């Protein structure tokens, strides 16, 4: 056997041995990244209900605009999360960065699902909502860059671009999952139940089920 043939055979064996852990790593990364968009879709679906719960009554348009302002504040936090977790991932490793960002996303989602209404605690309600959105945006900013780098580093030879693109595919998986969950809740519950507590279910599912499962997979 020539040296070149021996090298090719060893590379083939190494690639075969990497298939199972590579599949697990890629699956866990895609699943976790989908949570970000799961919540975004659910939030948009229940925007009018959230506006009535978290902001002062009297002006429906002002309530709705405030709700979408809280939605948008998550995007303001994303560059900060990207800078923090990008440095963190370089120094401590992508896996650890993704393990830290995942529970932060789940915590932000859970805060929204459990937050008391404006009628219960006044100005504290929108502040908790903003806090949840900031946590989500901060963790999402760290999730995207590290997920793309992580996927690229686990990719087979000459497949770095393809594997990195799975990060964007996972974002598109989370959107129909979140809107689908919200649609199911909307169709199964009465209008009164939906308005009083049903709208919280997608956020509780995201915070108590999807996020912990994604963390365990990682």
Z-matrix of the N, CA and C atoms (Angstrom, degrees):
N
C 1 1.475
C 2 1.528 1 109.01
N 3 1.293 2 117.24 1 130.67
C 4 1.449 3 121.27 2 -179.84
C 5 1.518 4 110.34 3 -75.51
N 6 1.344 5 115.34 4 163.21
C 7 1.456 6 120.70 5 178.04
C 8 1.527 7 110.61 6 -61.97
N 9 1.329 8 116.54 7 -39.99
C 10 1.468 9 120.63 8 -179.40
C 11 1.523 10 110.98 9 -64.44
N 12 1.346 11 116.29 10 -42.54
C 13 1.462 12 119.84 11 -179.94
C 14 1.527 13 111.14 12 -66.68
N 15 1.335 14 115.72 13 -39.04
C 16 1.466 15 120.08 14 177.35
C 17 1.526 16 110.93 15 -62.09
N 18 1.335 17 117.02 16 -40.56
C 19 1.469 18 121.41 17 178.56
C 20 1.525 19 110.74 18 -63.60
N 21 1.335 20 116.81 19 -43.74
C 22 1.464 21 121.00 20 179.33
C 23 1.523 22 110.96 21 -62.85
N 24 1.321 23 116.46 22 -42.41
C 25 1.462 24 120.38 23 -179.56
C 26 1.523 25 111.13 24 -64.83
N 27 1.326 26 116.53 25 -41.69
C 28 1.473 27 119.62 26 178.83
C 29 1.524 28 111.04 27 -64.96
N 30 1.315 29 116.92 28 -39.56
C 31 1.466 30 120.34 29 177.22
C 32 1.527 31 110.80 30 -62.65
N 33 1.328 32 115.87 31 -40.31
C 34 1.468 33 119.86 32 179.58
C 35 1.524 34 110.52 33 -65.49
N 36 1.346 35 117.75 34 -40.38
C 37 1.461 36 120.71 35 178.33
C 38 1.517 37 110.93 36 -66.14
N 39 1.328 38 116.02 37 -42.01
C 40 1.468 39 120.34 38 179.35
C 41 1.523 40 110.75 39 -61.83
N 42 1.331 41 116.53 40 -42.58
C 43 1.464 42 120.64 41 179.73
C 44 1.528 43 110.98 42 -64.35
N 45 1.347 44 116.25 43 -40.01
C 46 1.463 45 120.18 44 179.24
C 47 1.527 46 111.04 45 -65.00
N 48 1.334 47 117.06 46 -40.04
C 49 1.462 48 121.26 47 179.54
C 50 1.523 49 111.79 48 -68.50
N 51 1.334 50 117.09 49 -25.25
C 52 1.461 51 121.33 50 -177.40
C 53 1.528 52 112.57 51 -83.86
N 54 1.331 53 118.54 52 -14.54
C 55 1.459 54 121.02 53 -172.14
C 56 1.521 55 112.77 54 -58.99
N 57 1.334 56 117.45 55 -46.94
C 58 1.471 57 120.35 56 -176.84
C 59 1.530 58 112.54 57 -66.56
N 60 1.358 59 118.99 58 -52.15
C 61 1.474 60 117.64 59 177.06
C 62 1.521 61 113.29 60 -64.31
N 63 1.339 62 117.80 61 -31.37
C 64 1.461 63 120.64 62 177.50
C 65 1.525 64 110.35 63 -64.20
N 66 1.329 65 116.20 64 -44.23
C 67 1.456 66 120.41 65 179.52
C 68 1.523 67 110.67 66 -61.30
N 69 1.334 68 117.73 67 -42.56
C 70 1.462 69 121.07 68 179.24
C 71 1.521 70 111.03 69 -64.48
N 72 1.333 71 116.16 70 -42.90
C 73 1.462 72 120.23 71 -178.75
C 74 1.524 73 111.37 72 -64.46
N 75 1.317 74 116.27 73 -44.00
C 76 1.468 75 120.81 74 -179.27
C 77 1.525 76 110.50 75 -66.82
N 78 1.339 77 117.11 76 -43.66
C 79 1.461 78 120.91 77 -179.55
C 80 1.522 79 111.22 78 -61.40
N 81 1.332 80 116.60 79 -45.35
C 82 1.468 81 120.75 80 -179.40
C 83 1.516 82 111.34 81 -63.28
N 84 1.327 83 116.92 82 -40.07
C 85 1.461 84 120.48 83 -179.65
C 86 1.525 85 111.09 84 -66.51
N 87 1.313 86 117.27 85 -44.62
C 88 1.465 87 121.56 86 179.70
C 89 1.525 88 110.59 87 -63.95
N 90 1.330 89 116.80 88 -44.42
C 91 1.463 90 121.04 89 -178.74
C 92 1.523 91 110.72 90 -61.24
N 93 1.317 92 116.93 91 -46.40
C 94 1.461 93 120.16 92 -178.96
C 95 1.509 94 112.83 93 -65.53
N 96 1.319 95 116.83 94 -40.05
C 97 1.459 96 120.15 95 -179.23
C 98 1.523 97 111.86 96 -67.33
N 99 1.322 98 117.14 97 -26.44
C 100 1.460 99 120.65 98 179.52
C 101 1.520 100 112.40 99 -66.87
N 102 1.350 101 117.29 100 -27.33
C 103 1.464 102 120.43 101 -178.18
C 104 1.521 103 111.66 102 -58.56
N 105 1.337 104 116.09 103 -38.83
C 106 1.465 105 120.42 104 -179.72
C 107 1.523 106 110.75 105 -53.71
N 108 1.313 107 116.84 106 -46.52
C 109 1.462 108 121.49 107 -175.54
C 110 1.517 109 112.04 108 -83.61
N 111 1.319 110 117.48 109 -22.61
C 112 1.465 111 121.70 110 172.16
C 113 1.524 112 109.55 111 -58.07
N 114 1.318 113 116.33 112 -48.39
C 115 1.462 114 120.39 113 -179.12
C 116 1.517 115 112.21 114 -69.93
N 117 1.338 116 117.34 115 -39.76
C 118 1.462 117 120.25 116 -179.72
C 119 1.522 118 110.48 117 -58.35
N 120 1.332 119 116.45 118 -42.86
C 121 1.463 120 120.44 119 -179.04
C 122 1.527 121 111.11 120 -67.37
N 123 1.334 122 116.74 121 -42.58
C 124 1.471 123 120.19 122 179.91
C 125 1.520 124 110.71 123 -64.64
N 126 1.324 125 117.37 124 -38.83
C 127 1.461 126 121.48 125 179.70
C 128 1.527 127 110.52 126 -62.67
N 129 1.310 128 116.35 127 -45.72
C 130 1.466 129 119.63 128 -179.63
C 131 1.530 130 110.96 129 -65.73
N 132 1.331 131 117.10 130 -37.00
C 133 1.459 132 121.49 131 -178.99
C 134 1.526 133 111.03 132 -62.32
N 135 1.340 134 116.83 133 -38.78
C 136 1.465 135 121.26 134 -175.84
C 137 1.534 136 112.65 135 -105.89
N 138 1.323 137 116.86 136 26.01
C 139 1.467 138 120.62 137 -175.93
C 140 1.521 139 112.58 138 -57.97
N 141 1.323 140 117.62 139 -43.45
C 142 1.469 141 119.50 140 -177.52
C 143 1.530 142 111.04 141 -67.88
N 144 1.331 143 117.23 142 -37.08
C 145 1.466 144 120.49 143 177.86
C 146 1.519 145 110.73 144 -67.80
N 147 1.330 146 116.12 145 -42.97
C 148 1.472 147 120.32 146 178.96
C 149 1.521 148 110.63 147 -62.13
N 150 1.329 149 116.96 148 -38.99
C 151 1.465 150 119.97 149 -178.45
C 152 1.525 151 110.91 150 -62.27
N 153 1.324 152 117.36 151 -37.05
C 154 1.465 153 120.54 152 -179.31
C 155 1.516 154 112.19 153 -72.58
N 156 1.329 155 117.53 154 -25.22
C 157 1.465 156 121.40 155 -176.64
C 158 1.524 157 113.49 156 -87.80
N 159 1.332 158 117.11 157 -32.63
C 160 1.462 159 119.27 158 -167.71
C 161 1.521 160 115.25 159 -109.80
N 162 1.327 161 117.96 160 -5.62
C 163 1.459 162 118.56 161 -176.78
C 164 1.526 163 110.58 162 -129.31
N 165 1.341 164 118.05 163 157.67
C 166 1.468 165 121.52 164 -175.13
C 167 1.520 166 111.82 165 -58.04
N 168 1.322 167 117.81 166 137.17
C 169 1.467 168 121.12 167 179.57
C 170 1.529 169 111.29 168 -73.94
N 171 1.319 170 115.35 169 166.44
C 172 1.461 171 120.02 170 175.05
C 173 1.504 172 114.13 171 121.39
N 174 1.347 173 116.92 172 -29.95
C 175 1.456 174 120.44 173 -179.27
C 176 1.525 175 108.37 174 -139.47
N 177 1.327 176 116.02 175 102.59
C 178 1.463 177 120.34 176 -175.21
C 179 1.520 178 112.54 177 -62.06
N 180 1.342 179 116.76 178 -38.88
C 181 1.459 180 120.18 179 -179.22
C 182 1.523 181 110.21 180 -65.94
N 183 1.340 182 117.03 181 -43.40
C 184 1.459 183 120.46 182 179.19
C 185 1.523 184 110.88 183 -63.37
N 186 1.339 185 116.51 184 -39.09
C 187 1.459 186 120.20 185 177.49
C 188 1.531 187 110.95 186 -61.34
N 189 1.332 188 115.77 187 -46.44
C 190 1.462 189 119.71 188 -177.50
C 191 1.527 190 111.19 189 -66.81
N 192 1.341 191 116.89 190 -41.39
C 193 1.462 192 119.88 191 178.71
C 194 1.530 193 110.99 192 -64.11
N 195 1.325 194 116.62 193 -37.42
C 196 1.471 195 120.49 194 177.39
C 197 1.520 196 110.90 195 -64.98
N 198 1.334 197 115.73 196 -37.82
C 199 1.462 198 120.08 197 178.66
C 200 1.523 199 111.03 198 -62.79
N 201 1.324 200 117.02 199 -44.35
C 202 1.458 201 119.69 200 -179.91
C 203 1.530 202 111.83 201 -74.82
N 204 1.333 203 117.37 202 -24.32
C 205 1.463 204 119.62 203 172.43
C 206 1.527 205 109.69 204 -66.73
N 207 1.348 206 116.09 205 -41.21
C 208 1.461 207 119.86 206 175.93
C 209 1.528 208 110.17 207 -64.24
N 210 1.322 209 117.23 208 -37.75
C 211 1.463 210 121.48 209 176.09
C 212 1.530 211 110.16 210 -60.81
N 213 1.340 212 115.82 211 -45.09
C 214 1.463 213 120.40 212 -177.39
C 215 1.512 214 113.92 213 -69.38
N 216 1.351 215 117.60 214 -25.61
C 217 1.467 216 119.49 215 -177.05
C 218 1.519 217 110.74 216 -64.87
N 219 1.350 218 115.76 217 -23.48
C 220 1.463 219 118.96 218 176.57
C 221 1.516 220 111.83 219 -63.17
N 222 1.331 221 116.84 220 -33.02
C 223 1.460 222 120.43 221 178.93
C 224 1.531 223 111.66 222 -72.49
N 225 1.338 224 116.41 223 -26.92
C 226 1.466 225 119.91 224 177.18
C 227 1.524 226 110.66 225 -67.16
N 228 1.341 227 115.93 226 -35.14
C 229 1.466 228 120.26 227 -178.15
C 230 1.525 229 112.83 228 -78.34
N 231 1.318 230 117.70 229 -15.95
C 232 1.464 231 120.19 230 -174.45
C 233 1.532 232 113.38 231 -63.12
N 234 1.357 233 119.91 232 -44.48
C 235 1.470 234 117.85 233 178.39
C 236 1.531 235 112.50 234 -61.19
N 237 1.329 236 116.61 235 -34.98
C 238 1.469 237 119.54 236 178.33
C 239 1.529 238 110.60 237 -65.78
N 240 1.337 239 115.60 238 -41.91
C 241 1.454 240 119.51 239 177.04
C 242 1.521 241 112.21 240 -64.65
N 243 1.336 242 115.97 241 -37.98
C 244 1.462 243 120.21 242 179.25
C 245 1.525 244 110.75 243 -63.45
N 246 1.337 245 116.81 244 -43.31
C 247 1.465 246 120.47 245 179.83
C 248 1.531 247 111.05 246 -65.82
N 249 1.328 248 116.41 247 -45.40
C 250 1.459 249 120.12 248 -178.00
C 251 1.527 250 111.62 249 -65.55
N 252 1.329 251 116.72 250 -53.06
C 253 1.457 252 119.84 251 -175.70
C 254 1.528 253 112.33 252 -74.88
N 255 1.347 254 117.37 253 -24.95
C 256 1.452 255 118.83 254 174.46
C 257 1.518 256 111.13 255 -62.61
N 258 1.339 257 116.37 256 -46.52
C 259 1.469 258 121.03 257 176.96
C 260 1.536 259 110.22 258 -65.97
N 261 1.323 260 115.46 259 -42.29
C 262 1.460 261 120.61 260 -179.87
C 263 1.535 262 110.63 261 -60.81
N 264 1.326 263 116.96 262 -43.36
C 265 1.456 264 120.86 263 179.59
C 266 1.526 265 112.36 264 -65.52
N 267 1.333 266 117.42 265 -37.14
C 268 1.464 267 120.71 266 177.54
C 269 1.528 268 111.53 267 -64.47
N 270 1.322 269 116.19 268 -38.35
C 271 1.465 270 120.41 269 -174.16
C 272 1.520 271 112.72 270 -88.33
N 273 1.342 272 117.39 271 -36.72
C 274 1.461 273 120.51 272 -173.23
C 275 1.528 274 113.65 273 -110.91
N 276 1.309 275 117.58 274 -8.61
C 277 1.465 276 120.75 275 179.00
C 278 1.520 277 112.01 276 107.00
N 279 1.328 278 116.12 277 146.53
C 280 1.468 279 120.95 278 -178.01
C 281 1.526 280 111.59 279 -64.16
N 282 1.334 281 115.90 280 -40.72
C 283 1.460 282 119.15 281 -176.11
C 284 1.526 283 110.84 282 -60.06
N 285 1.335 284 117.03 283 -46.28
C 286 1.460 285 120.11 284 -179.29
C 287 1.525 286 110.57 285 -64.99
N 288 1.325 287 117.11 286 -39.86
C 289 1.466 288 120.33 287 178.48
C 290 1.524 289 110.63 288 -60.61
N 291 1.340 290 116.84 289 -41.97
C 292 1.459 291 120.54 290 179.25
C 293 1.527 292 111.23 291 -70.80
N 294 1.325 293 117.79 292 -31.61
C 295 1.462 294 120.95 293 177.09
C 296 1.522 295 111.77 294 -69.46
N 297 1.335 296 116.92 295 -30.41
C 298 1.466 297 120.67 296 178.67
C 299 1.528 298 111.03 297 -80.34
N 300 1.320 299 117.56 298 -41.51
C 301 1.468 300 120.29 299 -176.88
C 302 1.525 301 112.16 300 -68.40
N 303 1.334 302 117.29 301 -30.45
C 304 1.462 303 120.79 302 -177.33
C 305 1.533 304 112.80 303 -61.59
N 306 1.348 305 119.55 304 -53.21
C 307 1.474 306 118.52 305 178.81
C 308 1.525 307 113.42 306 -64.73
N 309 1.328 308 117.90 307 -28.48
C 310 1.467 309 119.39 308 176.12
C 311 1.524 310 110.89 309 -64.46
N 312 1.328 311 116.25 310 -41.09
C 313 1.458 312 120.15 311 176.45
C 314 1.525 313 110.23 312 -63.27
N 315 1.329 314 116.08 313 -43.78
C 316 1.461 315 120.05 314 178.68
C 317 1.509 316 112.32 315 -63.34
N 318 1.339 317 117.84 316 -38.82
C 319 1.464 318 121.99 317 179.50
C 320 1.524 319 110.63 318 -64.75
N 321 1.339 320 116.91 319 -43.43
C 322 1.460 321 120.22 320 177.92
C 323 1.511 322 111.97 321 -62.05
N 324 1.332 323 116.25 322 -41.45
C 325 1.463 324 120.96 323 178.25
C 326 1.518 325 111.18 324 -64.67
N 327 1.332 326 115.83 325 -41.24
C 328 1.465 327 121.00 326 -179.80
C 329 1.526 328 111.54 327 -66.97
N 330 1.324 329 116.89 328 -36.75
C 331 1.471 330 120.37 329 177.24
C 332 1.529 331 111.32 330 -58.56
N 333 1.316 332 116.07 331 -42.88
C 334 1.464 333 119.80 332 179.32
C 335 1.528 334 110.38 333 -65.97
N 336 1.324 335 116.34 334 -41.60
C 337 1.452 336 120.12 335 -178.47
C 338 1.516 337 114.33 336 -67.99
N 339 1.346 338 117.60 337 -27.22
C 340 1.464 339 121.34 338 -175.94
C 341 1.530 340 113.76 339 -106.48
N 342 1.316 341 117.78 340 -6.36
C 343 1.465 342 120.89 341 -174.02
C 344 1.532 343 111.92 342 -62.35
N 345 1.342 344 118.18 343 134.82
C 346 1.469 345 120.94 344 174.67
C 347 1.527 346 110.83 345 -66.04
N 348 1.307 347 116.72 346 160.71
C 349 1.459 348 121.54 347 -178.59
C 350 1.531 349 111.31 348 -81.93
N 351 1.338 350 114.75 349 169.10
C 352 1.467 351 120.57 350 177.18
C 353 1.528 352 110.64 351 -62.33
N 354 1.315 353 117.39 352 -34.11
C 355 1.460 354 120.97 353 179.50
C 356 1.528 355 111.65 354 -65.34
N 357 1.330 356 116.99 355 -25.04
C 358 1.472 357 120.92 356 -177.66
C 359 1.522 358 112.70 357 -87.55
N 360 1.336 359 117.49 358 -45.84
C 361 1.471 360 119.29 359 -172.73
C 362 1.522 361 113.29 360 -127.86
N 363 1.328 362 118.47 361 7.04
C 364 1.463 363 120.72 362 176.49
C 365 1.519 364 112.66 363 68.64
N 366 1.341 365 115.42 364 -134.27
C 367 1.459 366 121.50 365 -172.74
C 368 1.516 367 112.99 366 -62.40
N 369 1.337 368 116.90 367 -18.77
C 370 1.465 369 119.75 368 178.37
C 371 1.517 370 112.74 369 -63.68
N 372 1.342 371 116.94 370 -29.03
C 373 1.467 372 120.69 371 -177.78
C 374 1.532 373 112.13 372 -62.99
N 375 1.340 374 119.64 373 -53.66
C 376 1.470 375 117.97 374 178.42
C 377 1.522 376 112.80 375 -65.44
N 378 1.332 377 117.35 376 -28.11
C 379 1.471 378 119.48 377 178.10
C 380 1.526 379 110.89 378 -67.46
N 381 1.333 380 117.21 379 -39.07
C 382 1.464 381 120.40 380 176.30
C 383 1.528 382 110.05 381 -65.93
N 384 1.331 383 116.26 382 -41.08
C 385 1.465 384 120.53 383 177.05
C 386 1.528 385 110.91 384 -59.45
N 387 1.326 386 116.03 385 -45.15
C 388 1.468 387 120.10 386 178.31
C 389 1.526 388 110.83 387 -63.38
N 390 1.341 389 116.04 388 -40.99
C 391 1.462 390 119.24 389 178.37
C 392 1.524 391 111.79 390 -60.80
N 393 1.330 392 116.29 391 -42.05
C 394 1.456 393 120.09 392 177.44
C 395 1.511 394 112.34 393 -62.84
N 396 1.315 395 116.66 394 -42.85
C 397 1.464 396 120.55 395 179.75
C 398 1.534 397 111.55 396 -67.27
N 399 1.346 398 116.60 397 -37.41
C 400 1.470 399 119.30 398 177.52
C 401 1.526 400 111.13 399 -64.78
N 402 1.325 401 116.64 400 -41.69
C 403 1.467 402 120.05 401 177.13
C 404 1.523 403 111.03 402 -62.15
N 405 1.319 404 115.80 403 -42.81
C 406 1.457 405 119.50 404 179.30
C 407 1.520 406 111.51 405 -63.71
N 408 1.326 407 116.46 406 -45.81
C 409 1.465 408 119.69 407 -179.70
C 410 1.520 409 112.23 408 -64.69
N 411 1.336 410 116.64 409 -41.43
C 412 1.465 411 121.31 410 -179.71
C 413 1.526 412 110.51 411 -62.39
N 414 1.325 413 116.34 412 -46.28
C 415 1.463 414 119.65 413 -178.74
C 416 1.527 415 111.16 414 -70.91
N 417 1.340 416 117.03 415 -35.68
C 418 1.467 417 119.80 416 178.75
C 419 1.524 418 111.13 417 -64.23
N 420 1.339 419 117.09 418 -37.95
C 421 1.456 420 120.41 419 177.32
C 422 1.518 421 112.10 420 -61.05
N 423 1.336 422 116.13 421 -37.77
C 424 1.459 423 119.91 422 177.63
C 425 1.512 424 112.87 423 -76.68
N 426 1.308 425 115.63 424 -27.43
C 427 1.465 426 120.95 425 -177.65
C 428 1.524 427 111.45 426 -68.54
N 429 1.315 428 117.07 427 -45.05
C 430 1.468 429 120.69 428 -170.48
C 431 1.526 430 112.24 429 -63.37
N 432 1.332 431 116.78 430 -54.52
C 433 1.460 432 119.90 431 -176.52
C 434 1.515 433 112.88 432 -64.04
N 435 1.337 434 116.48 433 -44.47
C 436 1.462 435 119.68 434 -179.28
C 437 1.524 436 111.55 435 -68.82
N 438 1.335 437 117.04 436 -35.02
C 439 1.465 438 119.42 437 178.23
C 440 1.525 439 110.61 438 -64.79
N 441 1.338 440 116.95 439 -42.72
C 442 1.465 441 119.68 440 179.49
C 443 1.528 442 111.09 441 -64.89
N 444 1.342 443 116.48 442 -43.08
C 445 1.467 444 120.03 443 179.29
C 446 1.527 445 110.62 444 -65.46
N 447 1.327 446 115.99 445 -41.96
C 448 1.462 447 121.70 446 -179.37
C 449 1.531 448 110.54 447 -61.60
N 450 1.335 449 116.54 448 -45.66
C 451 1.454 450 120.40 449 179.37
C 452 1.523 451 111.24 450 -64.09
N 453 1.329 452 116.36 451 -39.48
C 454 1.458 453 120.30 452 179.34
C 455 1.527 454 111.14 453 -65.04
N 456 1.333 455 116.39 454 -39.62
C 457 1.460 456 120.61 455 -178.73
C 458 1.532 457 112.16 456 -70.26
N 459 1.338 458 117.54 457 -26.55
C 460 1.459 459 121.13 458 178.89
C 461 1.525 460 112.44 459 -90.76
N 462 1.309 461 117.34 460 -3.73
C 463 1.469 462 120.29 461 -174.98
C 464 1.522 463 111.40 462 -73.07
N 465 1.331 464 117.33 463 149.12
C 466 1.471 465 120.11 464 172.00
C 467 1.529 466 109.99 465 -65.63
N 468 1.297 467 115.51 466 170.61
C 469 1.464 468 120.56 467 -179.97
C 470 1.528 469 110.15 468 -59.71
N 471 1.319 470 115.63 469 134.49
C 472 1.464 471 123.68 470 178.87
C 473 1.533 472 113.61 471 66.01
N 474 1.337 473 116.90 472 22.52
C 475 1.458 474 120.20 473 178.32
C 476 1.530 475 111.38 474 -128.09
N 477 1.330 476 117.34 475 16.79
C 478 1.461 477 121.16 476 -177.09
C 479 1.523 478 113.28 477 -61.56
N 480 1.321 479 116.84 478 -43.81
C 481 1.460 480 120.17 479 -179.78
C 482 1.516 481 112.03 480 -66.16
N 483 1.337 482 115.90 481 -41.68
C 484 1.460 483 120.40 482 179.99
C 485 1.529 484 110.69 483 -62.52
N 486 1.312 485 116.62 484 -47.12
C 487 1.471 486 119.90 485 -178.44
C 488 1.528 487 111.33 486 -66.98
N 489 1.334 488 117.64 487 -38.21
C 490 1.465 489 120.31 488 178.04
C 491 1.519 490 111.20 489 -63.17
N 492 1.333 491 116.84 490 -32.87
C 493 1.461 492 120.37 491 -178.86
C 494 1.525 493 112.14 492 -67.34
N 495 1.334 494 117.35 493 -17.77
C 496 1.457 495 120.22 494 179.08
C 497 1.530 496 111.55 495 -65.59
N 498 1.331 497 116.48 496 -20.85
C 499 1.464 498 119.37 497 176.83
C 500 1.519 499 110.48 498 -63.04
N 501 1.322 500 116.94 499 -44.18
C 502 1.459 501 120.47 500 178.70
C 503 1.523 502 111.10 501 -70.65
N 504 1.322 503 117.23 502 -33.71
C 505 1.470 504 120.28 503 176.09
C 506 1.523 505 110.50 504 -62.27
N 507 1.334 506 116.33 505 -39.72
C 508 1.471 507 119.56 506 -179.24
C 509 1.520 508 111.15 507 -66.22
N 510 1.325 509 116.66 508 -31.43
C 511 1.464 510 119.45 509 176.34
C 512 1.518 511 110.73 510 -63.28
N 513 1.318 512 115.94 511 -38.72
C 514 1.460 513 120.14 512 179.98
C 515 1.529 514 112.07 513 -74.35
N 516 1.319 515 117.34 514 -20.62
C 517 1.466 516 120.51 515 174.58
C 518 1.523 517 111.01 516 -74.54
N 519 1.344 518 116.16 517 -37.39
C 520 1.460 519 120.25 518 -177.80
C 521 1.515 520 113.06 519 -68.59
N 522 1.325 521 117.71 520 -33.21
C 523 1.465 522 120.84 521 -177.53
C 524 1.525 523 112.53 522 -63.71
N 525 1.344 524 119.95 523 -52.81
C 526 1.473 525 118.15 524 177.27
C 527 1.520 526 112.61 525 -66.62
N 528 1.329 527 118.11 526 -28.65
C 529 1.468 528 119.79 527 178.10
C 530 1.523 529 110.38 528 -65.75
N 531 1.346 530 116.66 529 -44.92
C 532 1.460 531 120.43 530 179.48
C 533 1.512 532 112.52 531 -67.12
N 534 1.328 533 117.10 532 -45.93
C 535 1.463 534 120.12 533 179.95
C 536 1.520 535 110.77 534 -68.44
N 537 1.347 536 116.89 535 -33.80
C 538 1.455 537 120.11 536 177.83
C 539 1.516 538 111.93 537 -67.00
N 540 1.332 539 116.94 538 -41.60
C 541 1.461 540 121.26 539 177.20
C 542 1.528 541 110.32 540 -62.50
N 543 1.331 542 116.20 541 -44.11
C 544 1.469 543 120.18 542 178.63
C 545 1.526 544 111.12 543 -63.89
N 546 1.331 545 117.02 544 -38.81
C 547 1.464 546 120.30 545 179.98
C 548 1.524 547 111.29 546 -66.06
N 549 1.323 548 116.96 547 -39.04
C 550 1.471 549 120.54 548 178.17
C 551 1.522 550 110.40 549 -63.05
N 552 1.332 551 116.23 550 -46.70
C 553 1.468 552 120.70 551 178.40
C 554 1.526 553 110.26 552 -60.41
N 555 1.315 554 116.19 553 -42.34
C 556 1.462 555 121.42 554 -179.23
C 557 1.529 556 112.01 555 -61.95
N 558 1.325 557 116.62 556 -36.80
C 559 1.464 558 120.78 557 -177.20
C 560 1.530 559 112.97 558 -82.83
N 561 1.323 560 117.61 559 -26.95
C 562 1.456 561 120.49 560 -175.80
C 563 1.523 562 113.53 561 -85.92
N 564 1.322 563 117.25 562 -27.97
C 565 1.459 564 120.67 563 -174.32
C 566 1.527 565 111.28 564 -101.82
N 567 1.316 566 114.60 565 154.68
C 568 1.466 567 119.96 566 174.79
C 569 1.528 568 109.15 567 -71.78
N 570 1.351 569 117.88 568 159.30
C 571 1.467 570 119.87 569 178.90
C 572 1.531 571 113.17 570 -55.67
N 573 1.332 572 117.94 571 -39.48
C 574 1.464 573 120.35 572 -179.91
C 575 1.526 574 111.41 573 -66.76
N 576 1.329 575 117.00 574 -44.40
C 577 1.468 576 120.82 575 179.30
C 578 1.526 577 110.63 576 -65.49
N 579 1.313 578 116.14 577 -39.96
C 580 1.459 579 120.34 578 179.71
C 581 1.518 580 110.84 579 -62.81
N 582 1.338 581 116.52 580 -42.65
C 583 1.455 582 121.05 581 -178.14
C 584 1.523 583 112.37 582 -71.15
N 585 1.336 584 117.18 583 -34.85
C 586 1.462 585 119.34 584 -175.00
C 587 1.526 586 113.00 585 -82.26
N 588 1.331 587 118.19 586 -43.58
C 589 1.460 588 119.78 587 -177.46
C 590 1.530 589 114.52 588 -144.02
N 591 1.333 590 117.98 589 -20.78
C 592 1.459 591 120.36 590 -173.82
C 593 1.514 592 114.26 591 -63.13
N 594 1.334 593 117.88 592 -32.95
C 595 1.456 594 121.10 593 -178.56
C 596 1.525 595 112.16 594 -64.02
N 597 1.351 596 116.12 595 -20.21
C 598 1.463 597 120.32 596 -178.95
C 599 1.535 598 112.36 597 -76.24
N 600 1.325 599 117.67 598 -20.59
C 601 1.464 600 121.08 599 -171.98
C 602 1.533 601 114.25 600 -57.74
N 603 1.342 602 120.60 601 -46.35
C 604 1.469 603 118.54 602 178.86
C 605 1.532 604 112.89 603 -59.98
N 606 1.343 605 117.36 604 -35.30
C 607 1.459 606 119.85 605 179.67
C 608 1.526 607 110.98 606 -71.65
N 609 1.335 608 116.28 607 -37.32
C 610 1.463 609 119.74 608 177.20
C 611 1.526 610 110.78 609 -68.43
N 612 1.320 611 116.72 610 -38.79
C 613 1.467 612 120.08 611 176.28
C 614 1.527 613 110.12 612 -62.54
N 615 1.345 614 115.99 613 -44.53
C 616 1.465 615 119.77 614 178.94
C 617 1.514 616 112.55 615 -63.18
N 618 1.359 617 116.76 616 -42.09
C 619 1.464 618 120.63 617 -176.20
C 620 1.510 619 114.23 618 -79.66
N 621 1.337 620 117.57 619 -34.25
C 622 1.468 621 121.17 620 -173.54
C 623 1.531 622 114.05 621 -101.22
N 624 1.334 623 117.25 622 -17.82
C 625 1.464 624 120.03 623 -176.98
C 626 1.532 625 111.48 624 -118.63
N 627 1.333 626 115.77 625 -59.44
C 628 1.467 627 119.48 626 -173.21
C 629 1.524 628 111.67 627 -65.97
N 630 1.347 629 117.68 628 -47.25
C 631 1.466 630 120.39 629 -177.92
C 632 1.527 631 112.64 630 -64.09
N 633 1.355 632 119.54 631 -49.00
C 634 1.472 633 118.67 632 177.58
C 635 1.533 634 112.68 633 -61.22
N 636 1.334 635 116.87 634 -38.43
C 637 1.461 636 119.51 635 179.11
C 638 1.530 637 110.68 636 -64.54
N 639 1.334 638 116.26 637 -42.69
C 640 1.459 639 119.64 638 177.00
C 641 1.508 640 112.42 639 -62.79
N 642 1.346 641 116.67 640 -38.82
C 643 1.472 642 120.76 641 178.81
C 644 1.518 643 110.90 642 -64.75
N 645 1.343 644 117.14 643 -43.53
C 646 1.466 645 121.49 644 179.38
C 647 1.523 646 110.48 645 -62.94
N 648 1.330 647 117.54 646 -42.52
C 649 1.454 648 121.01 647 178.67
C 650 1.527 649 110.70 648 -60.32
N 651 1.328 650 115.81 649 -39.40
C 652 1.469 651 118.13 650 -179.42
C 653 1.512 652 112.07 651 -71.93
